[in-house]
Amino acid sequence: MRYREQKVGTRTFALIINSINELRQSVGIRAITLFSVPKAVKFYSESNFTALSEGMDMYLHPSCEGCIPMYLVLPEIEFDVV
């Protein structure tokens, strides 16, 4: 409970998103997909992730049983053409 009060998950998630955005400058990343535990679906939904209705089941590892596949489409960025 004490981690929730300190927003550790929110801050960690922000660092990950910032790292992905930096990486996008040189690599074509268009979306983020993840498998959420049921308790975290609200957190990811509030961060604009959408639950996938089908298609990701084949990637589920046995340790992810009960997890919900989710995705976030990232806004397009313009690249400098050299």
Secondary structure, DSSP 8 states (H G I E B T S, - for coil): -HHHHHTHHHHHHHHHHHHHHHHTTTS---EEEEEE-GGGHHHHHHTT-EE--SS-GGG--GGGTT-EEEEEE---------
